[in-house]
Amino acid sequence: MITKWQSLLAISLLSLSSMLLADNADEHKNKDEVLTLKNCHLKGIKSQVQCGTLRVPENYSLPNGEKITLNFAVLPAIDSSQNKTPLMFLAGGPGQAAVELAAHIFTTFSEIKKSHDIILVDQRGTGKSHPLECEENSVNNVYDIIPEDFSAQEIKDCIAQFKGDLSQYNSENAIRDFDAVRSALGHEKINIYGGSYGTRAGLVYMRMFPDSLKSVVLDSVGPIEVPIGTFGQSSARSFNLLLENCMQDDSCKAAYPDLANEFKAVVARLEQGPVKIEIAHPRLGTKTDFVLSRSKFISNLRMQLYSMQTRTLVPLIIHQAFLGNYKPMIGLIAMSEGGVGMYVGLTLNIVCNEDIPKITTDMFTADADNDFGGNDSHNPWLQACPLWPKYSVDESFYQSITVNIPTLILSGNLDPVTPPSNGDKSAATLPNSHHIVSKNSAHIVASTPCVVDIVNEFLETLDPKGLDESCLAELKSETFMTHLNGNL
């Protein structure tokens, strides 16, 4: 079941939405071993891969102190005869576990995997790398949870469950871990691909260990200079582009001629109080309550803006909600019943200490001045962060990255959380970079064969400015579902 934590943080940066878990049989057994590496199978992957663990200091300034175990996997290249430099995948969030994305990456990056090993490391605080996961005493019903019900006591109860020194579960130690895995596997250099928060991690990697990196791909950029947590303006921009695209599509315009006003009407209705109806549980068939609040409506729509596949549903959901039919929204929420794959303890630990302190009141106010969700995306941070244990970040952490490493920067024009302006910021300071903006992409641009081929070409040539980008023009514009039974 989805937890209240996941409901609250439905606005966090995400990298990939298709997630499959690793087999439990591959867990580390001998804590005295520094490195283990063995053949294994991961769910969703038929072929044999490699699973590994590495013991590292929890606190790198105390190398003989407490140790934690990192979990990682290697997806071997199909043709390893050329011994090409591997690609390390840095997951998003913060709070996603890279190994849990293995099946998705295995399929999506199949062209890259033909000649490059792909290394997946569960960032400390996620997956099987000392996870910071908020366990709840009660099972929650995704259909009647609303973010407004989240309480300060639940935050305190969550914090009380964690073991270890939370101050050590930060972005810089994550990069020390990743580089330790690189070294332990015997690689002088690696390529890195970061998606969403993974780009922030990638930028920190570039600053801390530039000599370890052969090339860098930053997909849907979270620059050092832009704090995570202000998604009001970027979400509104993405939503308004969807409205414009709908009005430029004859079938969508005919089906939803007044879509913008219908959206405003639904929001105004929910501002008067949540809608509560009895429904048949979509999976169990039993009677259950469905509660829809303003925040739940906005956050679920925002999540659909991340993907070109789910954006197509948004006009239909809004229109049917305007008519009083919430079944499409219920069906959408049913798709998330298994959770959103985030280790929210790490999410809050990093964002509350590395980002939120850099956001001024004026910045929050300016970000809230939008016609989509207002200040809705701020509320989880403003609720949780004042209660979260603090650690300090040196000001050098926030300095722009200027290293001369071949870097490919990718942005989707329709992205609700990492807009192209983010990519522009990193491109302005990285001297050997090229920024590609894909007009018909949203969050995570390397989700189509076209862009994966561009990434693969970059890994071969290391020339970010000389790539064949022609296939981007062939990516289809947004299309929209115009009827409950599909497009007629």
N, C-alpha and C positions, 0 to 999 in steps of 0.2 A: 504494500500500500504506500501511496505517497504520504509523506509526513507533513506536519505543520511547517517544519523548517523548509522543506522543499517548496511548499506553497508560498511561504513568505518570500523566498529568494527566487521566485520565478523570473526575476528580472536580471539575474546575474549574467555576466559574459559566459557564453557557451561556445564550444568548439564544434562538436559533432553530436548528432542526435541519435544515431544508431549505435547502441552499445551492447556488447555481449561480455559476460564475465568469464574469467579464466577458471579452469578446473581446480577445485580445492586440493586435488591430489598432488599438485606441484608446490605446495607450501614448503617453506624452509623448515628443516627439522633440527639441524645441528647449529646452534647459535655460536659455537666456537669457531666455525669455519668463516674465513674472511670473504671468500668468493666461492660460489657454487654455480655450475652451469651444466645443464643436462637436457637431453632431448625430451620433448613433451608435446602434448596436444592442448590447444585452446579451443573453447567452444566457438563454433562457427567456422573453423578452419579445418579442412580435412587432412591436409598435409602436416607432416611433423615440423615443429619449430623448436626453438630452444628457450628454456626458462632458467632464470638465474636469480641469485640473491647476492648482495654485497653488504657487509657490515661496515658502518661508518660512524664517526662520532656524532652524537646528538648535538654537541657543542664543539665546533671545530677549534675553538680556542682552548679546549680541554681534550686533547687527543687521546688521553688515557682514561677519560671519564666514561660516562654512560654511552653505550652504543645502541644504535637502532639498525634494523635490517631493511634495506631497500629491495624492492621487488622489481624485476625487469624481464623483458622478453626480447628475443632477436628473431625477426622474420627473415630467414636466409634468402639470399639472392638465388634465382633460378639458375643463372650462369655465373658462378663465382670465379671462373677461370681468369678473368681480367683483374681480379682483386681490386675492384673499384672502391673508393672511399664510401663508407656507409652513411646513411641518413638517419639522424636521431629525430624522432617526432616529439615535440613539446606540446603537451595537451593544454586545453583551455580552462576556463573557470574564472578565477582560480578555484580548483576543487575537483577537476576531472582526473581520473586515473588512466594513464596512457594504455596500460595493458588491457583494461576493460574495453578499449576501442579497437583491439587487435583485429577482429573480424572485419570491421568496417574499413580499416586502413589496408588490410590485406587485399580487399576487393578494389577499393578506390585507387590505391597507389600501385596497382598491378603492373603498370608499365615501368614504374621506377624500380619495382622489386625484381624485374627481370635481370638487372645487373648490379643492384645495390642492396646490401643488407639493410634492414630497417630496424632500428633499436627503439624500444619503448620502455620508458622508466616511469613507474608510479612515483610521482612527486611525493616527497615526505608529507605525511598527513592525508594521503589518499590511498585507495586500493589496499594492497598488502604491505605498504610502507608506513607502518605506525599510523593507521587511519584516525583522523579526527572526525568522528561520526557521532551525531547526536542521536542516541537511542532513546526512544520514548516508551513509557510504561504502557500506554494504550495504543491500540491500532486505530488509525484515523481513516475516516471515510472521505475519499477525495471529493465526493459530491456535496458534502455539507460543510467542508472546511472553507473558511474564508480568511484572508490575511488579517482582517480586522480583529479576529479572535485571538491573535497571538499575544502572549503575555510576557512581561518582564521575568516572571518566575520561571517560565520555560527556558529562557535564556540562561538564567542562573543555574538551573538544574542541568542543562547541557554542559556548561563550563565545568561543573563539579565532577563530571564523568571522565574528563580527560586526564591522562597520565603523562608525565614528562614536563619539560620546560617549554611552555607555549611560545616563548620568545624566540626559540630556535627554529620554529616552523615558519620561516620567512623566505622571500624570493632569493636572497643571496645564498643561503644555505642550500636551497634547492639546486642552484647552479653548481655549487661545490659538489653536491651529490652527483649531478649529471656528468661532470667532468671526471669524477672519481670512477664512474662506470666506464666512461671512454677509456681511461687509462688502464683500468683492470682488464678490459677486453683487448688491450694491446694496440689500440689505434693511435697513431701519432696525431692525426687530424680526423675530424668528422664534418659532414654537412649537417646543418640543422634546418628543420621546418617547424615553425611555430604558428599556431592558429589561435586567434583571439588573445586571451591572456598569455597563451604560449608565445606570442610575439613580444610581450613584455619580458617574459623569461628569456627569450632569445636575445633581446637587446641587452639585458643584464649579463648574459653569457658573453656577448661581444665585448663588453667593457671589462669583465673580470678575467677572461681567458681567451683573448683574441688569437693567440698562437695555436689554439686547439681547433680553430675553425677554418675550413677550406672555403665554404660558402654558406650563405644564409638566405632562407626564404621566410618572409614575414607576410602572413596572410590574415587580413582583417586586423589592422594594427591598433594596439593599445600603447601609444607612445609613452615614454617616460614623462613627457611634459604634460600629459593629459590624465588627470586622476580618474580612476575607475569609480563610478558611482553616480555620475550625472548623465543620465540617458534620456532626459525629458525632451531636449531639443532634437537629438538625433532620431529618437523614436517618432516624433511628430513629423520630421522631414521624410522618413521612410513611409509613414502612413499617408502623408499628403501626396507623395509620388504614386502610391497605390491608387488613391482616389483619382489622380490625374490620368493614370494609365487606364483605369476603368472607364473614364469618360471618353477616352480616345479609342476605346474598343466598342464597336457598334453593338455587339450582343450584350456586353456588360452595361453599357449606357441605357439600352432599351429595357433591360431587366431591373436596373437600379438607378433610375434617372435622378433621384434625390438622396443618394447614398450618404453624403456628408451630413445632411440635416437629420437623416434617420439615425446616424451614429450619435449625434448630439442629443436626440430625443431619448435614446436608450440610456445614455449616461445621466441625463437629467432625471429620468424615472428612477434609476438606481440610487441617485443621490438622496432621494426621498426615503430610501430604506431598501434592504435586500429583498429580492424575490424569493419566495420559498414555495416549492411545490413537491408533491409526492410523485415519485417515478418508480418504474421497475428498474432495478439495478441492471445495467447493460450486460454484465457478465454473469451475475448470479440469478437474475430474474426475480429476486425478492424485492419487497417494497422498501424504499429508502427515501430520505429527504434530499432534495436538491436545493441548494442555496446559492444564489448568485448576487454578489455585491458589486459595487462600482469597481473596487480594486481588483476583484477576481475577474471581472469582465475585461478590464483594461490590460491586466497582466497576461491573460490568456491570448488576447489579440496580439499583444506585443511579441509573444513567443512565436506566433505564426509568421510574423514579419521577417524572421531570421532566414526562412527557407523559401526558395522559389516554388517548391511543391506545395507548401502549406499556405502561402500567400494567396493562392488561387481560391481558397475557401472563405477568405475574410469577408468579401461583400455579401455572400450568401448568409453567413452567420449573423452579420449585422442586420440585414434586411429581415430575416426570420425572427430575430430577437425584437425588432421594432414591431412586428406583427403579433408578438406575444408567444411565439413558438421557440422554445429554448432547446428543442431536441438536437439541432445541429451543434449548439454549444456543448450540450451534454455528451454527444458523440466525440467531439474534439477533446473534452476533458478525459473521456474514457481512454483515449490513446495514451494519456500520461499517467494512467493509474499505477504503473510499475515504478514511478519515480523519474526524476530527471538526471540521475547519475552524477550527483554532486555531493562531495564531502563538505558539507556546509560549515563544519567547524574550521576547516582550512580556509574556506572562502572568507568567512568573517575575520579570522585571525589575520589574514594578509590585508584585506581591504580596509578593515577598521584601523590598522596601524600604519600602512604604507600609503594609503590614498585619501581616506576621509579627512585626516588632519590637514591636508593640503587644499581642501575645498572651503572657501570662505562663505560667509552668509550671503554676500553679494553674488557669488557664483551659483549658489543654490537658488537664489531668487531669480536670477536671469535664466537658469535652466528650466525653472518651473513655469516660465512665461511662454506656454505653448498651448496649442488647441487640441492636443491628443490626451495626454494623461496628467497634465499639470505637474504637481510635485509627487505623483504616485510612486515613481521609481526611487525617490529619496527615502521613503518611509522605513524600509527594512534597516537601512544603515543608521538612520537617526534613532531608531528604536533599540537596536542591538549594540551599536558601537560604544555608547556611553557606559555600558555594563561590561564590555569585553576587556580582559586583561591587556595591559599596555606593554609595548616594547618600543624603543626609540630607533629611528632610522637616521643614519648619517646623511647630511645634506648632499654629500657627493653622490648618493644614490640617484638623485633627481637631475643630475647633469646630463645634457644631451650627449648622445653617443656619436662619435666622430671617426671611428676606426675605418681603415681602408680595406674592408673585406668585401668581395663581390656579393651584392645583396639584391635580391628580387623582392619587390614590395607589391602586394596584391590588395586591391580594394574592390568591393562590390558597391555600385552606385546606390543600390536599394537597401543597404545594410542599416538596421535600426540602432546599432550600438557602437560600431566602429566605422563611421562614415569616411569617405575619401579624404576629407580634410585631415584626419588622423595620419593617413599614409603620407600626405604632403609634409607633415611636420618631420617625420623620420627621414624622408627623402631629402629634405633641405639640409640635413646635417651629415648624412652618409655620402662621402665623396664618390664611392664606386657602386652606386645604386641606380635602379630604374623603377619607377612607379607605374604600374598598369592599373587602370580603372576599368572594370568590366561593367558596361552599361546595364546589362541584363543579368546581373548577379546580386545576391544579397550577402548574408554572412557566410564566410568561408568560401572563397572563390574557387579553390582547387577541389571542387566537388563534381566537376564535369571532366570527361575525357579530354576535351579541348585544353583546359587549363592545366591538367596534370601533364599533358604532353609538353606544354610550355615550361613547366617546372623541370621536367625530365631533360629537355633541351638545355636549360640553364645549368643543370648539374653537369652536363657533358662539356659545355663551352665555357662556363664561368664568365660569360659576357652578357650582363643583364640588359644592355642596350641594343644587342644585336639579335634578338629573338624573333621568331616568326609568330606574330600575334594575329594573323589573318583569320583564324578560326573564331575569334571573339565576335566578329561581325555576323557569324552564323548562329550565335546563341539566340534563341527565340525570345521575343518580348513577352511580357506577362499576359497570360490568359486567365480567365476567371470562370468558375462554375456559376451557371445562371439559372439552375433549376435543382430542386431537391433530388431529382433522379439523374443529375448530370446535365451536360449541355445538350440541348435538343436542336 
